[in-house]
Amino acid sequence: MERFCMSEEGGFGIALAERFFGLLLVIVGAITLYYTLTSMDTLGSFVVLFGLLDVVLIVIGLVLITAKTE
């Protein structure tokens, strides 16, 4: 029965992948937020929508980076 439990090595890989994808989301969110804010005149009234979506990406990425995997 004990051999089906997750070992410490498996948990480390999951935590590393979670932090990697969190960092990737933060980077993508920051880049898209930059391009959203630099092209405000082209986007018009959609700046708020795209800016909010970019901030959501950054927040999700930060949660993934700081979350504790058990």
Secondary structure as GFF3:
##gff-version 3
##sequence-region A 1 70
A	DSSP	three_ten_helix	2	4	.	.	.	ID=ss1
A	DSSP	alpha_helix	8	38	.	.	.	ID=ss2
A	DSSP	alpha_helix	40	43	.	.	.	ID=ss3
A	DSSP	three_ten_helix	44	46	.	.	.	ID=ss4
A	DSSP	alpha_helix	47	66	.	.	.	ID=ss5
###
